[in-house]
Amino acid sequence: MLALPVDANRLYDVIERAGAIWAADNGRPAADRTHEMFTIVGDWLRAAPALPSALRAALYRVAARLPDVELLGEARDTRGRPGVAVAQVDAGLRRELVFDPQTAQLLMERTVNADSGALVWEATYVESGVVASTQARP
C-alpha cells in the first residue's frame, strides 16, 4: 500500500480501475464502480491505519470526489471527537465515514437505513498501530 500514489488524481485512477474490475466481476453495471470505490477507501483506511498522512488525505479527497458521495460536513464520532463526514447511499443504506480533520485518520464508520435513519452497523476507531503480536496494544 505504501507504493500507492499520494496524488489524489492518480490515486482516484487506481481506485477507479479496481472498482470497475469489481463491477465487471460481479455482473454489476459500470456505474456501480463508485460504490465499490467508496468501499475501497474505507477498507484501506481501516486495514492500514499506519498509512502516511499524505496517503490518508489523498484517500479522503478520492472519497469526496466520487459523484454520489455527499459531504456531510462537521460531525462527531461516538466518543465526541470532532471530524468531517462523507456519506454514500447504496441499496437503501447510507454508509458514512468520519475523518479527523487534522490527520485524515478514520475515526468512525457507520451504516444507517437511508429512509428511517435507523442504525445498522457502527465502528469507532480509538487507537491503531503496528504491534509485535495479536496480544499487544499500540
Buried (B, 14 or more C-beta within 10 A) or exposed (E): EEEBBBEBEEBBEEBBEBBBEBBEEEEBEEEBBBBBBBBBBBEBBBEBBEBEEEBBBBBBBBBBEBEBBBEBEEBEBEEEBEBBBBBBBBEEBBBBBBBBBEEBBBBBBBBBEBEEEEEEEEEBBEEBEEEEEEEEEE
